[in-house]
């Protein structure tokens, strides 16, 4: 009759993972680590183990990145909502500074006597329109 150590060695040579061996034999991973330290496996089995580990790693990192992206997106949306409420409460001086900086960064400056601003963020456009109306005194029709 085979001992648990002999079974563990046999299973490992077949390409079983430590988790699979632990479940099957009820032996802690730390014990397996000691027992299986010098076990040589055929190259095909080594490649199989490596491929499985890479798949698990890729899934783990993908899941982590999706979760992290979702958390960052939620945090950013809360921040945007909070800040967009403050836009209407900005002082004239702050609107002047922010509007000037936005126009400097994203405004169209190729033609004289024309003010154009391009941005895909509706809150930025809203703030810029406030700047044009209240600071630059550009009439609504323009």
C-alpha positions as CSV (number, residue, x, y, z in Angstrom):
1,X,0.0,0.0,0.0
2,X,1.3,3.5,-0.9
3,X,1.9,6.1,1.7
4,X,0.4,9.6,1.3
5,X,3.9,10.9,0.4
6,X,4.2,8.3,-2.4
7,X,0.7,9.2,-3.7
8,X,1.6,12.9,-3.6
9,X,4.7,12.3,-5.6
10,X,2.8,10.2,-8.1
11,X,0.1,12.8,-8.5
12,X,2.6,15.6,-8.9
13,X,4.4,13.7,-11.7
14,X,1.0,13.4,-13.4
15,X,0.8,17.2,-13.4
16,X,-1.6,17.8,-10.5
17,X,-1.4,21.1,-8.6
18,X,-0.7,21.4,-4.9
19,X,-4.3,22.4,-4.5
20,X,-5.5,19.3,-6.2
21,X,-3.2,17.1,-4.2
22,X,-4.2,18.8,-1.0
23,X,-7.9,18.2,-1.7
24,X,-7.4,14.6,-2.7
25,X,-5.0,13.5,0.1
26,X,-5.9,16.0,2.9
27,X,-2.2,17.0,3.3
28,X,-1.3,20.6,4.0
29,X,0.6,22.5,1.2
30,X,3.5,23.1,3.5
31,X,4.0,19.4,3.9
32,X,3.6,18.9,0.1
33,X,6.2,21.6,-0.5
34,X,8.7,19.5,1.6
35,X,7.8,16.2,0.1
36,X,7.8,17.4,-3.5
37,X,10.8,19.7,-3.4
38,X,13.1,17.5,-5.5
39,X,10.5,15.8,-7.7
40,X,11.4,15.8,-11.4
41,X,8.5,16.0,-13.8
42,X,8.5,15.4,-17.6
43,X,8.8,18.5,-19.7
44,X,5.2,18.1,-21.0
45,X,3.9,18.1,-17.4
46,X,6.0,21.1,-16.5
47,X,4.5,23.0,-19.5
48,X,1.0,22.0,-18.5
49,X,1.5,23.3,-15.0
50,X,3.0,26.5,-16.3
51,X,0.2,27.0,-18.7
52,X,-2.4,26.5,-16.0
53,X,-0.6,28.9,-13.7
54,X,-0.5,31.5,-16.5
55,X,-4.2,31.1,-17.2
56,X,-5.0,31.5,-13.5
57,X,-2.7,34.5,-13.2
58,X,-4.2,36.1,-16.3
59,X,-7.8,35.6,-15.0
60,X,-6.8,37.0,-11.6
61,X,-5.1,40.1,-13.0
62,X,-8.0,40.7,-15.4
63,X,-10.6,40.4,-12.6
64,X,-8.5,42.7,-10.3
65,X,-8.2,45.3,-13.1
66,X,-12.0,45.2,-13.8
67,X,-12.8,45.6,-10.1
68,X,-10.3,48.4,-9.7
69,X,-11.5,50.2,-12.8
70,X,-15.1,50.0,-11.6
71,X,-14.1,51.4,-8.2
72,X,-12.2,54.2,-9.8
73,X,-15.1,55.0,-12.2
74,X,-17.6,55.1,-9.2
75,X,-15.2,57.3,-7.2
76,X,-14.7,59.7,-10.2
77,X,-18.5,59.9,-10.9
78,X,-19.1,60.9,-7.3
79,X,-16.4,63.5,-7.5
80,X,-17.7,64.9,-10.8
81,X,-21.2,65.1,-9.3
82,X,-20.0,66.9,-6.3
83,X,-17.8,69.3,-8.3
84,X,-20.5,70.0,-10.9
85,X,-22.8,71.2,-8.2
86,X,-20.2,73.7,-7.2
87,X,-19.9,75.2,-10.7
88,X,-23.0,77.4,-10.2
89,X,-21.6,78.6,-6.9
90,X,-18.2,79.8,-8.2
91,X,-17.3,83.5,-7.7
92,X,-16.8,85.8,-10.7
93,X,-13.0,85.8,-10.0
94,X,-12.8,82.0,-10.0
95,X,-14.9,81.7,-13.2
96,X,-12.6,84.2,-14.8
97,X,-9.5,82.2,-13.9
98,X,-10.9,78.8,-14.8
99,X,-12.5,80.1,-18.0
100,X,-9.2,81.7,-19.1
101,X,-7.2,78.5,-18.3
102,X,-9.8,76.3,-20.2
103,X,-9.8,78.6,-23.2
104,X,-6.0,78.7,-23.2
105,X,-5.9,74.8,-23.0
106,X,-8.8,73.9,-25.3
107,X,-10.0,77.0,-27.1
108,X,-9.5,77.8,-30.8
109,X,-7.1,80.7,-31.3
110,X,-6.4,80.7,-35.0
111,X,-8.9,83.5,-36.0
112,X,-9.4,86.9,-34.5
113,X,-12.6,88.0,-32.9
114,X,-13.9,84.4,-32.7
115,X,-14.2,82.4,-29.5
116,X,-14.5,78.6,-29.9
117,X,-14.2,75.9,-27.3
118,X,-14.2,72.1,-27.8
119,X,-14.5,69.6,-25.1
120,X,-16.6,66.4,-24.7
121,X,-17.3,66.9,-21.0
122,X,-20.7,68.5,-20.6
123,X,-19.7,70.1,-17.3
124,X,-16.7,71.7,-18.9
125,X,-18.9,73.1,-21.7
126,X,-21.4,74.4,-19.1
127,X,-18.6,76.1,-17.2
128,X,-17.1,77.6,-20.4
129,X,-20.6,78.9,-21.5
130,X,-20.9,80.5,-18.1
131,X,-17.5,82.1,-18.7
132,X,-18.5,83.4,-22.1
133,X,-21.8,84.8,-20.9
134,X,-20.8,86.3,-17.5
135,X,-17.2,87.2,-17.9
136,X,-16.8,87.9,-21.6
137,X,-20.3,89.3,-21.9
138,X,-20.9,87.4,-25.2
139,X,-24.6,87.6,-26.1
140,X,-26.6,84.4,-26.1
141,X,-27.2,84.6,-29.9
142,X,-23.5,84.4,-30.5
